[in-house]
Every structure is written in structure tokens, then in C-alpha cells.
Amino acid sequence: MSKGVVLITGASAGLGEEMARQFAALGYDLALCARRTDRLTALQKELAGTRVSVRALDVTDDQAVFTVFREFAEEFGRIDRVIVNAGLGKGAPLGTGRWDANRSTAMVNFVGALAQTEAALEIFRAQQRGHLVLISSMSALRGMRRAMTTYAATKAGVAAIAEGVRSERIRGVDVSVIFPGYIRSEMNEHVTQKTRFMVDTPAGVRAMVAAIEKRKAKAYVPAWPWVPIGVAMRTLPLSVVRKLT
Ligand SMILES: NC(=O)c1ccc[n+]([C@@H]2O[C@H](COP(=O)([O-])OP(=O)(O)OC[C@H]3O[C@@H](n4cnc5c(N)ncnc54)[C@H](OP(=O)(O)O)[C@@H]3O)[C@@H](O)[C@H]2O)c1
């Protein structure tokens, strides 16, 4: 018997794709979306034996976010958990002529996450139950320099959305915000420096899934080394933090 229905955005690659595999192994049905439907269909085939529905979705198309979420809810009869995961790691130092990259990052990571949260909470308020999970980043904890500035700001915004909704205490609704450290994915496949703490995708996602299953309000994952790094990031002066990141 199914343990429930998990909707994951950005399920065509990286952490979203691996979360789909791991939630399928735990016995959940899956509602998966992203722009690259060929990859979603391949994942659906790989997960034969699990009920998986796939749909194309660009999270910057606001109306499509509401439509696709409602369609999934209708198809399955309910959605138990929504994982706001779709994200973009583009970005450039501010004022260097790359407004396009910084704007795209802001639209996918923040405005897209806001639309997904609205769409999820419409469903959860009507059901009077649901688990909203937002994927932030360790970079949300402080302002980050250069190419990371916009990305980190969007992820701080995502964490603030999660805390705001949690503070509202909506009947039957749990809220989790996950702060991943470095986990290997398409987003960082070209990153060769600063990989000291990088873990492979399955291991990193196991830590994410464990925190989500526990419905933790906040989780820095994997806990080692990111819990102590989180303490250092939040408390040390910016002049020191800038060297850590
Ligand atoms: N990997 C890490 O170390 C790390 C650390 C901290 C936080 N995160 C966060 O974890 C989440 C997943 O990242 P990842 O590392 O798995 O990156 P990834 O491998 O690049 O995957 C990103 C996913 O987001 C989807 N996506 C991108 N733009 C989209 C759009 N406009 N509409 C719909 N879907 C879109 C992509 O699907 P399509 O291209 O098919 O649409 C893809 O499935 C992101 O929110 C990221 O910021 C990752």
C-alpha cells in the first residue's frame, strides 16, 4: 500500500531525481515535474512498480505551476508532501553586465518557489493536511560574494518563506526547510575547487530524505560537517565567513 503522494519539482536531475528514487523505495507514489520530460519519462520507467505521474513544468510560468499542481492533486486524489526543489545555480557578480543570469536565478529560485508554495498551500488548506518542504542552501545563512550573491539571497528568501508559513501554524500543515551543503549534482558538476566537503548524490540525498521523513522544521545536511559549519557561519564576522565560502 502507498505511504502517500510526494510531489517533487526539479525531478529531472540531481537531488530531485535521487529524492524520487529514495521516496519510491520507501513506498510513496510520485508526482514529478521539470522542463525535461524525456528525463522524467526515463525515471518513470526506471521506477516501474511505483505509481509515478510526470508533467512538464517551468516554475517561472506562474499559471502553469498552479495548473500542474491542481492536475496532480486531482489525478491522485490528494498530495501528502510537496518538495519545492527546482533551482538554478547561475549568477554573476552584481554590476558586471550579467543581469540576465542573476534575474533568471531570482525568478526560478525565489519567485518560482513562492508560486510553488502558494499552489501547494491551496491544496493543503483544502485537505487540512500536508507537508511543505522547501530546499534552501547553506549559502542562505550569510551574504555571499561574487557569483553567489544572488543565489544566496534567493535561498535566504526561501528559508524565510518556510519560517513564515511555519509560524502561521496552518491546521494540519507541517513545514520543513532543508539546507544542503555540497552534494554532487548537475548544478555543481563543473565545480572542481572547494569540493572538500562534497558528498555523492545518493549519500547527500539520504540525509535530506531522513530529515524530511522526520518532518524536521530545519535541517543542515549532511549533518557532518554542515551543522558545525552552520554555527560558524552564523556567528563569525563576515571577514572570516568570506574565507570559508
Ligand atoms: N547540489 C547541491 O550541492 C545543492 C546545495 C544547496 C542547495 N541545492 C538546491 O537543491 C535543489 C536541487 O539542485 P540540484 O543540485 O539537484 O541541481 P540540478 O542537478 O541542476 O537540478 C536542478 C533541477 O531543477 C530543475 N529546474 C531548473 N530550472 C527550472 C525551471 N525553470 N522550471 C522547472 N524546473 C527547473 C531542473 O530541471 P529541468 O532543467 O529539466 O527543468 C533540474 O531537475 C536546488 O534548489 C538547489 O539550489 C543544491
The ligand as a Gaussian input file, in Angstrom:
#p B3LYP/6-31G(d) Opt

LIG

0 1
 N       23.662000      20.234000      -5.116000
 C       23.978000      20.990000      -4.082000
 O       25.096000      20.947000      -3.575000
 C       22.955000      21.939000      -3.522000
 C       23.314000      22.650000      -2.371000
 C       22.381000      23.503000      -1.813000
 C       21.127000      23.622000      -2.364000
 N       20.811000      22.937000      -3.510000
 C       19.470000      23.119000      -4.069000
 O       18.905000      21.857000      -4.360000
 C       17.954000      21.990000      -5.411000
 C       18.258000      20.967000      -6.491000
 O       19.511000      21.303000      -7.075000
 P       20.460000      20.245000      -7.761000
 O       21.776000      20.385000      -7.122000
 O       19.813000      18.935000      -7.847000
 O       20.594000      20.913000      -9.218000
 P       20.465000      20.299000     -10.687000
 O       21.112000      18.964000     -10.759000
 O       20.939000      21.377000     -11.584000
 O       18.889000      20.107000     -10.871000
 C       18.047000      21.229000     -10.890000
 C       16.636000      20.783000     -11.183000
 O       15.813000      21.954000     -11.228000
 C       15.089000      21.959000     -12.426000
 N       14.836000      23.314000     -12.914000
 C       15.737000      24.290000     -13.207000
 N       15.104000      25.368000     -13.695000
 C       13.785000      25.054000     -13.741000
 C       12.619000      25.738000     -14.177000
 N       12.675000      26.985000     -14.689000
 N       11.419000      25.117000     -14.069000
 C       11.343000      23.866000     -13.563000
 N       12.400000      23.167000     -13.150000
 C       13.610000      23.753000     -13.241000
 C       15.905000      21.151000     -13.423000
 O       15.025000      20.528000     -14.354000
 P       14.826000      20.978000     -15.903000
 O       16.107000      21.607000     -16.337000
 O       14.510000      19.688000     -16.580000
 O       13.662000      21.906000     -15.853000
 C       16.519000      20.090000     -12.524000
 O       15.652000      18.977000     -12.407000
 C       18.072000      23.439000      -5.907000
 O       17.052000      24.218000      -5.337000
 C       19.435000      23.871000      -5.382000
 O       19.520000      25.256000      -5.227000
 C       21.704000      22.095000      -4.101000

